[in-house]
Amino acid sequence: MTANLDHCALAPDLQEWTDSDLRVVEQFSHLVTVQLDILAQGPERKRLIDLATRALHEARASLGAAPPLTPVQLPVSKLKASDVIGQGWVALSQASLYRAVESKRFYCVTPKGRSIGKEFPSWQFVQPVPELIAPVLAILADQPGSEIHAFWISSAEEFNELSPAEMLAGKSFETRAEVHPSQQALLDLPASERLRKVLAAAKWQHRGMADIIG
């Protein structure tokens, strides 16, 4: 019976992987990356994450999958919905992406000088942000998109002049030329701790805006 086994069953790497297969690999890679960032603790945390990330990249390469969208720094660009989807940042249709905004999974802004049209700050699609951002957006829900974006990208004294976006992602913006060791120490905190700090900052801003309006 062994002699009659299909050759592809013995050598799966020779099979042609479909787009569906590669999407599963992509989703699994994201899940592992996010969970490791949340769960890894202690002095070995950075080494464990580096080892796991390297292993994931090697596994993806062996399957013919493209490198994941995990830039070292956060991009500062704003994208149209079609570009978000076309560049592979999300596996959603345009309608689903806008519904995700309504359900506070992502946010968008209206370009300056225009009354219509929406753009999506691309930093929010970099892992592990999509897994962490929703509870913060829920706190900021009653603010205009421009105010929400300003909250995310503005330097904060409580984060040693890092922005809440950088704090949540554990990565600096690509426009930041240098990261001070005190800032890097904050970026290296576990994801759950970074989220807790950003939630506190969002609640403080929400309270401040309520005082101004009220």
N, C-alpha and C positions, 0 to 999 in steps of 0.2 A: 504493500500500500504506500509505503514511503516513497518508492521509486516513481509513483504516479502523481506526486504532489505537483501542483501548478508552480512553474518557475517563479512567477511573480509573487507567490506567497512566501517563497524563500528569499526573494530579493525585492522587497517593497520599494526600495529606493529607485528601482528601475521603472516603476509605474509612473504614468503621467498624472500629476496632481491637478485636480480641478480647482476652479475659483472657490467653490464651496469648501473644499478641503483646506485651502489656504486661509479662508476667513476663520475657520475653526482654530487653526494654528494661531492666527493673529489674536483672537479672543482669549485663547488659553494663555498666550504669552502675556497679554495685558493683565489677566487675572492673577497670574503668578507674581508679576512685578508689583502689583498693587498690594497684594496680601503680604508679600515679603517685606515691603516697606512699612506696613502697619505692624507686623508681628516681630520683626527682627529687633532685638534689644541689646544693650550692653556694649562693651568695647569692641566686640567682634562684628558689630552690625555692618559697618562699611565693607569689611572684607567679605562677609556672607553675601551682601547684595551684589558686589562686584563679581563674585564667583557665579552666582545664579544668573546674572545678566549675561556673562560670557557664555555660559552653558546654553541659555536660551537662543543667543545669536548663532551659536554653532549648530544647534538643532534646526533652527529655521533655515540656515544656509544648506544643510544636508537635504532638506525637503524642497528646496527651490523657492522658498518664500523670500520676499523682499525684506530688507532690514526694517524694524519697527520704527514708527514715528516717535522716537524718544530722544530729542535733541538735548545736548548737554546744557544749553541755556534756553530760556523762554523767548520765543519770537515776539516781536512787537507789532507785527503786521495785523491789519484788519482785512477780513475776507468776505466776499459775497457768499451767500448760501451755496451757490453752484460750485464755487471754488473749494469751500470746506469739504463738500462731498467729492468733487473731482480729484482733490489731492489726497483723499483717503483718510481724512481726519476722523470721520465718523462713518459708520455703515448704516446710514439713514437716507430716506428720501428727503426732498426739500420740505414737503409738508410735515414729515415727522420731525425734522429739525426745528421747524417753527413751533410745533406742538411741544417739543422739549423745552423751548424757551418759555412757553406758557406754563409748563409744569415746574419751572425753576430748576431745570437741569443744566441750562446754559443761559447766556444773556447776549443781547445784541444792542447796537447803538445806531443812531441815525447820523450819517456823515455830516460834518460841518457845512453849513450853507445850503443844506437841502432839507425839505420838509417830508420827503418820502424816501423809501429805500432803506435797507438795513445792512449793517456790516457786523461781522462776528470777530471780536478780538481773538486771535489764534492761540494765545497762551493757554486759554481755558481747555483746549483739546489735548494738551500734553499730559501724559500720565505722570502722577496719579490724580491730577486735578479733577477729571470727570467723575471719579469715585468719591470726591470729598466736597465738591463745591455746593451741592444742592442745599444743605442746611444753612449755609451762609447766605445764599441768594434768597432763601425764604425770609430771612430777617430783613433783607434790604428790599423786599418785594414792592413796597409802596413808593419807592424813590424812582425818579426818571432814569433812563438808561445812562445818560451822561454822568449823573451823580454816582451810579453804581460803578461805572468804569473808573471814575476818578478815585473812588474808594480803593479799588483794586490796585491801581498803578502808582498811587501817591506814597512817597516815603513816610514811614511811621516811626516816631521816636521810640515807641515801645518795642519795636523790632530792630533797634540799632540802625535806623534809616533804611531798612529793607521795606519793600511794599508788601501789603497783604497777599498779593498774587505770588510773589517770590516765596513768601513764608509758607503759603499753602502748598506750593509745588515742590518746595525743597530745592529750588533752582533759581539762579539769578537771571535777570533779563539780559538779552544779548547786547544791550546798550551799556551795561555796567562793565566798565573796564577792569575793575579790581574788586575783590571781595575781602573785607577785613576778617581776620581770624574770629573775632567776636560775632560777625555776621554768619560765617561759615558754621560756627557752633550751633546757631539757631537753625540753619538750613539742614543740618545733620540730625536734628531731633526726629524721633519717630513721627510718622504721619498723624497719629491720633493726638499727639501733643501739639503739633503745629496747627491742626484743625481747631483744637480747644482755644489756642491763643487767638486765632483769626476770628472765631466765633465771638470771643470776648470783645475784640475790637469792633466787629460789626454791630454788636448790641450797644456799645458805647456810642457809635455814630448814629444809630437809629434813635437812641434816646436823645441825643443832641439835636437831631433834625426835628423830632417831635416837640422839643422845647421851643425851637425857633418858630415852627408853624403854630403851636399853641399859644 
